[in-house]
Amino acid sequence: MNYFDIFVIPFYIGTIFLFSVLIIKFLQWFIQIPKSGKKLIWKNIFSTKTLKSSRECFSECLLHLRIFRKNLRLGYMHTSIAFGWFMLIVVGKFQSTAATGEWIEPLHLAIFLKYFPVGESFRYAYLFGFLMDFFLLLVLSGLLVAIAKRIRPKVTGMKRPTKHTAFDKVALVSLWAIFPLRLLAESFTSGLNHNGHFLTGTLGKFFDLFLPLDLLQYPTWWAYSLALGVFFCVMPFSRYMHIFTEIELVFLRNWGLKTEDQLGGFANFELHACSRCGMCIDVCQLSTAAKINDVQSVYFLRGERHHTLSRKLTNNCLMCGRCEEVCPVRIKTNQHRLLTRTSPFETEGHRYDYLQPPQAPPKGEVCDSTTEQEHSVTTAFASHPPFRGGLGGLSYFAGCMTHLTPSIKTSMIKIFEKAGIPYTFIDEQDGVCCGRPMMLSGAKEAAQKMIAFNQKVIEESQAQLLVTSCPICYKFFKENYQLDIPVMHHTEYINMLIQEKKIKLHKTAEKYIYHDPCELGRLSGVYEEPRTILKKTGILVSIPDEREDAFCCGGSLANTEINYAERGNIVREAIQALCAADPDYLVTACPLCKKTFNKENVIPVKDIAEVVAGRL
């Protein structure tokens, strides 16, 4: 039997074009992956990581469970369209096979089966018809939510929709047209043939009462095919490229690839997996507090993808990680921003004479319950075994911002002395910045010079442990330095001192709100230690915006474009949320956060080291 009509040609043109572009692009990106990345792929492709990737594709690319956990209505919208369309294709394939009796049939038949005279006498015809109507209804319900979201975002719990490009708009309109046109085409055909099921059959009978179905049926099938063809042709150049790229990204990520120190290759898979859902806009404090609505991750990634990046797009960002936390695809936007940032500082012939060779490390102090005695670094560390998770000798790196908030530095020295811990104060006098602020500004050469300098100082201190009070330094030491010793933030170290009974604290009835600094909490995963400490010193009050959802203080060194007024609005928004429970103290674990909050706050702000030092 002939199962062909010329109206399917637009569908074929779109399908062939789409997969040709996908194959070319994916091959180009794969070629750009470095040899180390390709080795990871071959190493893990036949492992359980592939099975894990398959499960994740089902749970996230089809069911969108991450979106469900963040926003139920938005999750339903994505799931109903993605899973419903997938099931229409799968069930449609089995339906066409059952109808024709052949496993291999023309590609278009599963899509346009109802138009062709296959009858309904084949096995399980009623079940197939019911399922096809059910999944079409599921997609249409999601489509209604999507249209409502575009007209009134609050319907889905969002504040504002994403601004689209021309290709996005064409793709969106054609996508919105596909399923209503399919419903009409199948209903008109059902009305003419007096068949169909609960959806198409019922509508077919209804339309047959007052419409010339014999005249409308064929043009509607043409329109349906054209809508599919247009959507497939513009998909690779629109937000909907994520439908295929996200699948590739899941497998590559689970095989061990990630965006490190270069764009291209894996970074392109990550870049094109952004669906521009807009979830990053609603959580961005630049949007909610500073009313800046055109630099969020969705617009930055779009600019990077289309090579239209500006300094404003790359640099007007707190890089706090709130957008990464809600991203359903888990795109590491901060790393993309770092790699695209440049600084005029690098091109001005800047001299690095200030980076003099490190002198002998300053002396540390050893204190016990009875005496205080100064020791040289060599003597102090020779008297203690190598650090093996306990409390051996350490090097303390306060960090630039800690020196600007000296009460934190003083508190840490008091804690070291009380615990009787030998320490080397690396940056007490002639210290150099860890380098992360320079890296964030795009001055990568300057940052590398600082890394090399500090690396040598730390190595020559002969410490078994590096402790810092600054989360910015903490993250950078752990991720960008090649250190052979553990790195701890002072919250982790103080908690260890308490657990090993090196210090004792007395508890009061004071009420604390704890603010999770971005670089310590969301970007480094340190949440429990600060809370454990504070529960031993007072009453810790839980708030909605904490842990992964914590606000940035607004003082981020990563944003070099924001003005003073806009930054102030961000600070005030964060303080208002943090202090809603009327605490006695706002406690943080970052000198920059403390300094920023102190400019605007109406209640006392303390670093956790200050709280501990006052409760010894």
C-alpha positions as a printed NumPy array, in Angstrom:
array([[  0.   ,   0.   ,   0.   ],
       [  1.224,   3.502,  -0.802],
       [  1.82 ,   5.443,   2.404],
       [  3.145,   8.627,   0.832],
       [  1.822,  12.093,   0.035],
       [  3.707,  15.207,  -0.985],
       [  2.591,  17.104,   2.104],
       [  5.229,  15.137,   4.111],
       [  8.074,  16.772,   2.13 ],
       [  8.469,  19.804,   4.492],
       [  8.814,  17.349,   7.369],
       [ 11.592,  15.493,   5.547],
       [ 13.408,  18.678,   4.561],
       [ 13.419,  19.853,   8.167],
       [ 14.484,  16.455,   9.524],
       [ 17.366,  16.031,   7.066],
       [ 18.566,  19.593,   7.657],
       [ 18.363,  19.26 ,  11.451],
       [ 20.354,  16.058,  11.708],
       [ 22.906,  17.23 ,   9.144],
       [ 23.626,  20.324,  11.244],
       [ 23.696,  18.283,  14.467],
       [ 26.176,  15.774,  13.057],
       [ 28.473,  18.504,  11.725],
       [ 28.39 ,  20.543,  14.95 ],
       [ 28.838,  17.553,  17.271],
       [ 31.784,  16.292,  15.23 ],
       [ 33.423,  19.74 ,  15.291],
       [ 33.024,  20.002,  19.062],
       [ 34.224,  16.456,  19.634],
       [ 37.374,  17.129,  17.579],
       [ 38.073,  20.165,  19.796],
       [ 38.055,  18.034,  22.958],
       [ 41.691,  17.599,  24.095],
       [ 43.321,  14.17 ,  24.115],
       [ 42.925,  13.876,  27.878],
       [ 39.177,  14.324,  27.467],
       [ 38.956,  11.742,  24.682],
       [ 40.847,   9.274,  26.881],
       [ 38.265,   9.788,  29.608],
       [ 35.49 ,   9.041,  27.131],
       [ 37.039,   5.757,  25.98 ],
       [ 37.857,   4.827,  29.56 ],
       [ 34.29 ,   5.279,  30.813],
       [ 32.071,   4.629,  27.803],
       [ 31.691,   0.921,  28.643],
       [ 31.351,   1.474,  32.394],
       [ 28.382,   1.889,  34.709],
       [ 28.711,   5.631,  34.126],
       [ 26.986,   5.111,  30.794],
       [ 24.038,   3.439,  32.507],
       [ 23.956,   6.296,  34.998],
       [ 23.881,   8.744,  32.093],
       [ 20.961,   6.916,  30.488],
       [ 18.988,   7.127,  33.727],
       [ 19.816,  10.803,  34.071],
       [ 18.697,  11.501,  30.491],
       [ 15.345,   9.924,  31.292],
       [ 14.938,  11.714,  34.632],
       [ 16.182,  15.13 ,  33.496],
       [ 15.861,  15.431,  29.712],
       [ 12.365,  13.908,  29.675],
       [ 10.915,  14.149,  33.185],
       [ 12.836,  17.285,  34.243],
       [ 12.89 ,  16.309,  37.915],
       [ 15.322,  19.08 ,  38.866],
       [ 12.881,  21.688,  37.613],
       [ 10.051,  19.925,  39.46 ],
       [ 11.995,  20.198,  42.716],
       [ 12.411,  23.949,  42.225],
       [  9.071,  24.842,  40.639],
       [  6.166,  22.405,  40.333],
       [  4.234,  24.3  ,  37.659],
       [  7.306,  24.97 ,  35.549],
       [  8.295,  21.335,  35.953],
       [  4.906,  20.183,  34.703],
       [  5.186,  22.435,  31.667],
       [  8.563,  21.043,  30.644],
       [  7.708,  17.421,  31.452],
       [  4.357,  17.35 ,  29.699],
       [  5.81 ,  18.723,  26.466],
       [  9.102,  16.769,  26.464],
       [  7.837,  13.426,  27.767],
       [  4.514,  13.715,  25.93 ],
       [  6.181,  14.361,  22.564],
       [  8.669,  11.556,  23.166],
       [  5.843,   9.129,  23.887],
       [  3.941,  10.258,  20.793],
       [  6.989,   9.26 ,  18.74 ],
       [  7.539,   5.941,  20.55 ],
       [  3.886,   4.854,  20.695],
       [  3.391,   6.158,  17.161],
       [  6.204,   3.895,  15.947],
       [  4.643,   0.816,  17.562],
       [  1.242,   1.848,  16.233],
       [  2.476,   2.156,  12.653],
       [  4.284,  -1.184,  12.926],
       [  1.133,  -2.867,  14.212],
       [ -0.96 ,  -1.233,  11.468],
       [  1.339,  -2.163,   8.554],
       [  2.741,  -5.415,   9.909],
       [  6.28 ,  -4.244,   9.118],
       [  9.052,  -3.074,  11.452],
       [ 10.719,  -1.016,   8.754],
       [  8.442,   1.576,   7.23 ],
       [  8.823,   5.175,   6.023],
       [  9.971,   7.604,   8.719],
       [  6.961,   9.844,   8.306],
       [  4.385,   7.114,   8.838],
       [  4.527,   7.169,  12.634],
       [  3.996,  10.96 ,  12.522],
       [  1.192,  11.132,   9.942],
       [ -0.357,   7.66 ,  10.283],
       [ -3.898,   8.872,  10.816],
       [ -4.022,  10.461,   7.363],
       [ -3.345,   7.195,   5.554],
       [ -6.014,   4.477,   5.164],
       [ -4.689,   1.863,   7.588],
       [ -8.038,   1.222,   9.256],
       [ -8.484,   0.259,  12.891],
       [ -8.703,  -3.511,  12.668],
       [ -5.077,  -4.227,  13.565],
       [ -4.07 ,  -5.682,  16.924],
       [ -4.32 ,  -3.329,  19.913],
       [ -5.672,  -0.57 ,  17.663],
       [ -7.961,   0.792,  20.384],
       [ -5.153,   0.881,  22.968],
       [ -2.787,   2.623,  20.563],
       [ -5.452,   5.158,  19.62 ],
       [ -6.238,   5.89 ,  23.252],
       [ -2.571,   6.347,  24.162],
       [ -1.917,   8.636,  21.204],
       [ -4.862,  10.832,  22.179],
       [ -3.748,  10.833,  25.828],
       [ -0.185,  11.903,  25.102],
       [ -1.35 ,  14.522,  22.614],
       [ -3.611,  15.928,  25.316],
       [ -0.672,  15.878,  27.761],
       [  1.478,  17.919,  25.361],
       [ -1.342,  20.367,  24.698],
       [ -1.86 ,  20.946,  28.422],
       [  1.833,  21.772,  28.801],
       [  1.621,  24.034,  25.786],
       [ -1.191,  26.005,  27.413],
       [  0.999,  26.516,  30.492],
       [  3.869,  27.647,  28.234],
       [  1.647,  30.208,  26.487],
       [  0.366,  31.45 ,  29.836],
       [  3.961,  31.732,  31.079],
       [  4.888,  33.881,  28.096],
       [  1.871,  36.183,  28.611],
       [  1.856,  36.207,  32.415],
       [  4.993,  34.645,  33.966],
       [  3.55 ,  34.629,  37.493],
       [  1.22 ,  31.805,  36.421],
       [  4.226,  29.484,  36.658],
       [  5.747,  31.189,  39.686],
       [  8.278,  33.176,  37.654],
       [  8.822,  36.916,  37.75 ],
       [  9.748,  37.523,  34.122],
       [ 10.227,  35.556,  30.886],
       [ 13.443,  35.401,  28.879],
       [ 13.884,  37.884,  26.053],
       [ 14.163,  35.911,  22.815],
       [ 16.139,  36.284,  19.596],
       [ 14.503,  36.208,  16.166],
       [ 15.334,  32.507,  15.73 ],
       [ 13.933,  31.789,  19.183],
       [ 10.669,  33.508,  18.268],
       [ 10.287,  31.614,  14.986],
       [ 11.051,  28.337,  16.744],
       [  8.625,  29.183,  19.552],
       [  5.737,  30.04 ,  17.212],
       [  6.304,  26.948,  15.058],
       [  6.493,  24.744,  18.169],
       [  3.288,  26.229,  19.509],
       [  1.652,  25.514,  16.136],
       [  2.742,  21.876,  15.781],
       [  0.429,  20.219,  18.282],
       [ -2.752,  22.273,  17.795],
       [ -2.362,  21.629,  14.05 ],
       [ -1.864,  17.921,  14.71 ],
       [ -4.986,  17.911,  16.869],
       [ -7.018,  19.619,  14.14 ],
       [ -5.637,  17.421,  11.347],
       [ -6.31 ,  14.18 ,  13.203],
       [ -9.729,  15.402,  14.375],
       [-10.774,  16.42 ,  10.847],
       [ -9.676,  13.016,   9.529],
       [-11.511,  11.221,  12.358],
       [-14.643,  13.252,  11.609],
       [-14.517,  12.276,   7.937],
       [-13.835,   8.597,   8.647],
       [-16.15 ,   8.412,  11.69 ],
       [-13.467,   6.937,  13.912],
       [-10.919,   8.185,  16.42 ],
       [-10.838,   8.137,  20.195],
       [-11.783,  10.202,  23.234],
       [-10.021,  13.361,  22.029],
       [ -9.711,  13.334,  18.247],
       [-12.849,  11.242,  17.746],
       [-15.009,  13.498,  19.907],
       [-13.667,  16.67 ,  18.3  ],
       [-14.081,  15.107,  14.855],
       [-17.787,  14.504,  15.456],
       [-18.16 ,  18.028,  16.771],
       [-16.39 ,  19.682,  13.819],
       [-18.376,  17.549,  11.342],
       [-21.537,  19.273,  12.505],
       [-20.639,  22.655,  11.016],
       [-17.312,  22.525,   9.105],
       [-16.516,  21.313,   5.541],
       [-14.005,  18.71 ,   6.757],
       [-13.359,  17.399,   3.24 ],
       [-11.98 ,  20.833,   2.311],
       [-10.1  ,  21.465,   5.54 ],
       [ -8.432,  18.109,   6.15 ],
       [ -5.679,  18.192,   3.52 ],
       [ -4.535,  21.83 ,   4.066],
       [ -4.346,  21.16 ,   7.805],
       [ -2.031,  18.168,   7.287],
       [  0.098,  20.405,   5.075],
       [  0.196,  23.056,   7.786],
       [  1.181,  20.449,  10.389],
       [  4.031,  19.19 ,   8.203],
       [  5.201,  22.764,   7.486],
       [  5.223,  23.608,  11.206],
       [  7.406,  20.555,  11.88 ],
       [  9.731,  21.436,   8.985],
       [ 10.169,  25.056,  10.079],
       [ 10.79 ,  24.067,  13.697],
       [ 13.433,  21.505,  12.728],
       [ 15.189,  23.994,  10.41 ],
       [ 15.49 ,  26.752,  13.026],
       [ 16.089,  24.474,  16.028],
       [ 19.931,  24.36 ,  15.743],
       [ 20.059,  28.165,  15.813],
       [ 17.575,  28.648,  18.64 ],
       [ 17.175,  27.87 ,  22.326],
       [ 15.719,  24.468,  21.384],
       [ 19.141,  23.173,  20.381],
       [ 19.268,  22.037,  24.011],
       [ 16.853,  19.179,  23.234],
       [ 19.674,  17.192,  21.63 ],
       [ 22.761,  18.841,  23.14 ],
       [ 21.638,  18.236,  26.708],
       [ 21.685,  14.481,  26.083],
       [ 25.269,  14.634,  24.848],
       [ 26.232,  16.827,  27.795],
       [ 24.879,  14.325,  30.332],
       [ 27.013,  11.51 ,  28.926],
       [ 30.175,  13.6  ,  28.541],
       [ 29.872,  15.031,  32.045],
       [ 29.388,  11.603,  33.626],
       [ 32.366,  10.306,  31.654],
       [ 34.476,  12.905,  33.478],
       [ 34.681,  15.892,  31.118],
       [ 34.306,  19.457,  32.357],
       [ 35.033,  23.023,  31.303],
       [ 38.461,  23.818,  32.738],
       [ 40.909,  26.287,  31.25 ],
       [ 39.682,  26.618,  27.676],
       [ 36.531,  27.156,  25.66 ],
       [ 35.481,  24.99 ,  22.721],
       [ 35.092,  21.229,  22.844],
       [ 33.136,  20.218,  25.933],
       [ 32.389,  23.877,  26.708],
       [ 30.399,  24.066,  23.456],
       [ 28.216,  21.144,  24.497],
       [ 27.612,  22.895,  27.805],
       [ 26.984,  26.234,  26.128],
       [ 24.386,  24.883,  23.681],
       [ 22.593,  22.869,  26.37 ],
       [ 21.118,  26.055,  27.87 ],
       [ 17.363,  26.016,  27.242],
       [ 17.005,  29.69 ,  28.235],
       [ 14.29 ,  28.661,  30.665],
       [ 14.868,  31.866,  32.633],
       [ 15.165,  30.277,  36.078],
       [ 18.526,  32.012,  36.515],
       [ 16.886,  35.419,  36.047],
       [ 14.519,  35.095,  38.983],
       [ 17.233,  34.131,  41.496],
       [ 19.765,  36.705,  40.315],
       [ 20.109,  39.546,  42.818],
       [ 21.123,  41.877,  40.02 ],
       [ 17.579,  41.381,  38.775],
       [ 15.628,  41.278,  42.033],
       [ 17.443,  44.088,  43.847],
       [ 19.421,  46.159,  41.324],
       [ 16.802,  45.893,  38.531],
       [ 19.438,  44.868,  35.986],
       [ 17.703,  42.381,  33.685],
       [ 19.937,  41.902,  30.656],
       [ 23.184,  40.364,  31.954],
       [ 22.007,  37.15 ,  33.64 ],
       [ 23.471,  33.767,  32.764],
       [ 20.875,  33.094,  30.096],
       [ 21.927,  36.262,  28.221],
       [ 25.622,  35.759,  28.859],
       [ 25.528,  32.209,  27.474],
       [ 23.509,  33.386,  24.492],
       [ 26.057,  36.125,  23.831],
       [ 28.914,  33.644,  24.114],
       [ 27.15 ,  31.257,  21.769],
       [ 26.487,  33.922,  19.132],
       [ 29.863,  35.69 ,  19.615],
       [ 28.196,  38.936,  20.728],
       [ 29.73 ,  39.235,  24.19 ],
       [ 30.34 ,  42.682,  25.634],
       [ 32.239,  43.785,  28.716],
       [ 28.9  ,  44.391,  30.408],
       [ 27.731,  40.826,  29.759],
       [ 30.929,  39.225,  30.977],
       [ 31.769,  41.496,  33.932],
       [ 28.416,  42.59 ,  35.364],
       [ 27.959,  39.505,  37.513],
       [ 28.455,  38.746,  41.21 ],
       [ 29.526,  35.187,  40.295],
       [ 27.799,  34.09 ,  43.485],
       [ 26.607,  30.79 ,  41.998],
       [ 22.876,  31.263,  42.639],
       [ 22.163,  30.768,  38.943],
       [ 24.282,  27.609,  38.788],
       [ 22.385,  26.232,  41.777],
       [ 18.98 ,  26.466,  40.052],
       [ 20.159,  25.653,  36.511],
       [ 18.367,  22.434,  35.499],
       [ 21.272,  21.573,  33.176],
       [ 23.921,  22.448,  35.822],
       [ 25.936,  24.644,  33.453],
       [ 29.09 ,  26.024,  35.094],
       [ 28.479,  29.59 ,  34.009],
       [ 31.095,  31.061,  36.341],
       [ 33.854,  29.156,  34.591],
       [ 32.614,  30.368,  31.205],
       [ 32.685,  33.95 ,  32.493],
       [ 36.211,  33.533,  33.806],
       [ 37.438,  32.238,  30.468],
       [ 35.845,  35.085,  28.513],
       [ 36.976,  37.924,  30.779],
       [ 39.923,  40.077,  29.778],
       [ 41.547,  42.982,  31.58 ],
       [ 43.397,  46.072,  30.283],
       [ 45.698,  45.45 ,  33.251],
       [ 47.333,  42.66 ,  31.213],
       [ 48.167,  44.938,  28.278],
       [ 49.673,  47.898,  30.085],
       [ 53.147,  46.46 ,  30.602],
       [ 52.574,  46.125,  34.321],
       [ 55.682,  45.262,  36.314],
       [ 55.792,  42.613,  38.993],
       [ 58.717,  44.039,  40.95 ],
       [ 56.631,  44.042,  44.099],
       [ 56.754,  40.237,  44.077],
       [ 60.145,  40.011,  45.744],
       [ 61.558,  36.596,  46.602],
       [ 60.03 ,  35.491,  49.923],
       [ 62.073,  36.087,  53.04 ],
       [ 62.396,  33.635,  55.878],
       [ 58.899,  32.909,  57.24 ],
       [ 57.907,  34.926,  60.304],
       [ 58.09 ,  33.256,  63.635],
       [ 55.082,  31.463,  65.024],
       [ 54.02 ,  30.993,  68.564],
       [ 53.418,  27.937,  70.676],
       [ 51.157,  28.371,  73.651],
       [ 50.006,  25.917,  76.274],
       [ 48.123,  26.157,  79.516],
       [ 51.144,  27.367,  81.468],
       [ 53.657,  29.182,  79.256],
       [ 54.065,  31.129,  76.042],
       [ 57.305,  30.67 ,  74.156],
       [ 58.386,  31.835,  70.73 ],
       [ 59.914,  29.285,  68.426],
       [ 61.388,  29.571,  64.973],
       [ 59.39 ,  27.973,  62.185],
       [ 61.897,  25.15 ,  61.884],
       [ 61.811,  24.405,  65.593],
       [ 58.047,  24.641,  65.832],
       [ 57.364,  22.227,  63.026],
       [ 60.178,  19.851,  63.897],
       [ 58.469,  19.225,  67.226],
       [ 55.239,  18.059,  65.605],
       [ 54.58 ,  15.057,  63.33 ],
       [ 53.25 ,  15.56 ,  59.782],
       [ 49.596,  16.604,  59.563],
       [ 47.38 ,  13.526,  59.23 ],
       [ 43.935,  14.883,  59.933],
       [ 44.748,  15.923,  63.478],
       [ 46.116,  19.123,  64.949],
       [ 49.725,  19.411,  63.804],
       [ 51.612,  22.597,  62.867],
       [ 49.975,  24.919,  60.417],
       [ 50.438,  27.968,  58.262],
       [ 47.826,  30.703,  58.592],
       [ 46.996,  32.873,  55.583],
       [ 44.678,  35.658,  56.681],
       [ 43.979,  37.108,  53.238],
       [ 43.606,  40.717,  52.08 ],
       [ 40.059,  41.21 ,  53.335],
       [ 40.93 ,  39.751,  56.739],
       [ 43.665,  42.346,  57.105],
       [ 41.01 ,  44.966,  56.358],
       [ 38.857,  43.511,  59.145],
       [ 41.612,  42.981,  61.762],
       [ 39.296,  41.787,  64.542],
       [ 38.992,  38.469,  62.662],
       [ 42.766,  38.126,  62.504],
       [ 43.065,  38.934,  66.203],
       [ 40.384,  36.37 ,  67.036],
       [ 42.144,  33.628,  65.077],
       [ 45.445,  34.327,  66.873],
       [ 43.63 ,  34.115,  70.2  ],
       [ 42.128,  30.752,  69.195],
       [ 45.513,  29.374,  68.088],
       [ 47.068,  30.461,  71.367],
       [ 44.278,  29.004,  73.48 ],
       [ 44.58 ,  25.663,  71.669],
       [ 48.384,  25.662,  71.947],
       [ 48.835,  25.3  ,  68.195],
       [ 52.183,  26.178,  66.525],
       [ 51.545,  28.355,  63.484],
       [ 53.285,  30.421,  60.836],
       [ 51.527,  33.677,  59.948],
       [ 52.387,  33.713,  56.246],
       [ 50.983,  37.097,  55.235],
       [ 51.371,  38.934,  58.522],
       [ 53.534,  41.715,  57.048],
       [ 54.67 ,  41.193,  53.468],
       [ 51.793,  39.104,  52.178],
       [ 50.568,  38.959,  48.59 ],
       [ 46.947,  38.513,  47.525],
       [ 45.967,  34.917,  46.716],
       [ 45.289,  36.014,  43.125],
       [ 41.595,  35.216,  42.807],
       [ 40.432,  38.863,  42.565],
       [ 42.872,  39.377,  39.678],
       [ 41.636,  36.184,  38.034],
       [ 38.023,  37.318,  38.439],
       [ 38.848,  40.622,  36.734],
       [ 40.428,  38.837,  33.771],
       [ 44.036,  39.631,  34.712],
       [ 45.132,  36.02 ,  34.407],
       [ 48.868,  36.688,  34.038],
       [ 48.953,  38.717,  37.248],
       [ 47.001,  36.008,  39.04 ],
       [ 49.482,  33.336,  37.93 ],
       [ 52.398,  35.444,  39.213],
       [ 50.728,  35.678,  42.61 ],
       [ 49.989,  31.967,  42.653],
       [ 53.647,  31.149,  41.965],
       [ 54.812,  33.539,  44.683],
       [ 52.446,  32.271,  47.363],
       [ 53.009,  28.649,  46.386],
       [ 56.703,  29.051,  47.175],
       [ 56.03 ,  30.829,  50.479],
       [ 53.628,  28.102,  51.6  ],
       [ 56.032,  25.327,  50.617],
       [ 58.923,  26.979,  52.463],
       [ 56.813,  27.289,  55.616],
       [ 57.02 ,  23.465,  55.888],
       [ 53.493,  23.41 ,  57.28 ],
       [ 51.334,  20.316,  57.363],
       [ 48.118,  22.347,  57.033],
       [ 47.054,  25.676,  55.532],
       [ 44.256,  27.602,  57.253],
       [ 42.693,  30.767,  55.878],
       [ 39.943,  33.074,  57.114],
       [ 38.874,  34.199,  53.653],
       [ 36.533,  31.962,  51.592],
       [ 37.89 ,  33.608,  48.44 ],
       [ 41.42 ,  32.463,  49.331],
       [ 40.106,  29.091,  50.512],
       [ 38.448,  28.251,  47.194],
       [ 41.414,  29.496,  45.182],
       [ 44.021,  27.616,  47.239],
       [ 42.056,  24.378,  46.862],
       [ 41.287,  24.658,  43.165],
       [ 44.085,  26.677,  41.564],
       [ 47.173,  25.95 ,  43.641],
       [ 49.194,  22.745,  43.507],
       [ 49.521,  22.224,  47.246],
       [ 50.489,  18.926,  48.83 ],
       [ 48.907,  19.812,  52.165],
       [ 45.254,  20.098,  53.221],
       [ 43.551,  23.493,  53.034],
       [ 40.941,  24.467,  55.603],
       [ 38.724,  27.454,  56.114],
       [ 38.837,  28.657,  59.681],
       [ 35.291,  27.359,  60.321],
       [ 36.437,  23.842,  59.458],
       [ 39.546,  24.199,  61.6  ],
       [ 37.752,  25.678,  64.605],
       [ 35.182,  22.892,  64.436],
       [ 38.033,  20.367,  64.463],
       [ 39.562,  22.075,  67.484],
       [ 36.231,  21.737,  69.292],
       [ 35.752,  18.103,  68.272],
       [ 39.252,  17.188,  69.463],
       [ 38.643,  19.141,  72.717],
       [ 41.523,  21.543,  72.145],
       [ 39.214,  24.427,  72.987],
       [ 36.029,  24.654,  75.033],
       [ 33.202,  27.125,  74.536],
       [ 30.496,  28.373,  76.854],
       [ 26.996,  28.786,  75.499],
       [ 24.742,  31.828,  75.901],
       [ 21.115,  32.619,  75.052],
       [ 22.099,  34.968,  72.241],
       [ 20.27 ,  34.395,  68.965],
       [ 22.303,  34.106,  65.756],
       [ 21.426,  34.184,  62.079],
       [ 24.169,  32.62 ,  59.968],
       [ 24.897,  33.915,  56.488],
       [ 26.498,  31.399,  54.116],
       [ 29.224,  33.209,  52.139],
       [ 28.976,  32.352,  48.435],
       [ 32.523,  31.047,  48.   ],
       [ 32.421,  29.005,  51.205],
       [ 28.901,  27.607,  50.975],
       [ 27.438,  27.353,  47.505],
       [ 30.778,  27.263,  45.671],
       [ 32.739,  25.063,  48.118],
       [ 30.073,  23.083,  49.941],
       [ 30.984,  24.075,  53.521],
       [ 27.651,  24.303,  55.347],
       [ 27.679,  22.143,  58.465],
       [ 30.846,  23.216,  60.309],
       [ 29.779,  26.847,  60.869],
       [ 26.375,  25.748,  62.124],
       [ 27.877,  23.138,  64.441],
       [ 30.097,  25.814,  65.979],
       [ 27.318,  28.364,  66.452],
       [ 25.01 ,  25.836,  68.114],
       [ 27.684,  25.443,  70.795],
       [ 27.859,  29.179,  71.46 ],
       [ 24.234,  30.302,  71.26 ],
       [ 20.86 ,  29.781,  69.579],
       [ 21.056,  29.352,  65.795],
       [ 17.892,  30.397,  63.97 ],
       [ 17.13 ,  28.784,  60.622],
       [ 15.874,  30.985,  57.773],
       [ 14.44 ,  30.217,  54.295],
       [ 17.309,  31.767,  52.321],
       [ 20.253,  29.775,  53.589],
       [ 22.686,  27.079,  52.47 ],
       [ 22.364,  26.672,  48.675],
       [ 19.736,  29.439,  48.545],
       [ 21.718,  31.979,  50.573],
       [ 21.955,  35.544,  49.324],
       [ 25.217,  37.06 ,  48.184],
       [ 26.234,  39.929,  50.477],
       [ 26.554,  42.177,  47.413],
       [ 30.204,  43.038,  47.989],
       [ 31.476,  40.506,  45.457],
       [ 34.843,  41.366,  43.949],
       [ 33.792,  39.587,  40.755],
       [ 31.529,  42.392,  39.549],
       [ 33.551,  45.248,  38.076],
       [ 30.654,  46.951,  36.264],
       [ 28.014,  47.547,  38.934],
       [ 27.65 ,  51.027,  40.412],
       [ 27.54 ,  51.963,  44.094],
       [ 23.771,  52.5  ,  44.255],
       [ 22.989,  49.181,  42.595],
       [ 25.366,  47.36 ,  44.904],
       [ 23.757,  49.04 ,  47.912],
       [ 20.329,  47.774,  46.852],
       [ 21.68 ,  44.219,  46.741],
       [ 23.186,  44.548,  50.22 ],
       [ 19.944,  45.875,  51.669],
       [ 17.875,  43.093,  50.071],
       [ 20.167,  40.468,  51.609],
       [ 20.117,  42.107,  55.057],
       [ 16.326,  42.384,  55.022],
       [ 15.979,  38.654,  54.325],
       [ 18.65 ,  37.678,  56.854],
       [ 17.393,  39.821,  59.725],
       [ 13.67 ,  39.137,  59.372],
       [ 13.852,  36.898,  62.463],
       [ 15.273,  39.771,  64.558],
       [ 18.504,  38.069,  65.711],
       [ 20.953,  39.461,  68.253],
       [ 23.812,  39.007,  65.805],
       [ 24.221,  38.451,  62.106],
       [ 27.12 ,  36.009,  61.846],
       [ 29.075,  35.235,  58.691],
       [ 32.359,  33.494,  57.909],
       [ 33.831,  35.878,  55.374],
       [ 35.657,  39.155,  56.058],
       [ 34.285,  40.683,  52.851],
       [ 30.71 ,  39.802,  53.821],
       [ 31.228,  41.259,  57.294],
       [ 32.681,  44.469,  55.899],
       [ 29.864,  44.784,  53.351],
       [ 27.056,  44.126,  55.833],
       [ 28.53 ,  46.515,  58.388],
       [ 28.034,  49.417,  55.982],
       [ 24.264,  48.932,  55.893],
       [ 23.223,  46.786,  58.838],
       [ 21.224,  47.859,  61.874],
       [ 22.312,  44.973,  64.122],
       [ 25.843,  43.835,  65.019],
       [ 27.705,  41.72 ,  62.465],
       [ 30.342,  39.248,  63.571],
       [ 32.599,  36.737,  61.941],
       [ 32.327,  33.258,  63.391],
       [ 35.949,  33.477,  64.617],
       [ 35.001,  36.535,  66.692],
       [ 32.062,  34.665,  68.21 ],
       [ 34.296,  31.734,  69.148],
       [ 37.053,  33.95 ,  70.546],
       [ 34.483,  35.611,  72.786],
       [ 33.175,  32.291,  74.094],
       [ 36.487,  30.608,  74.963]])
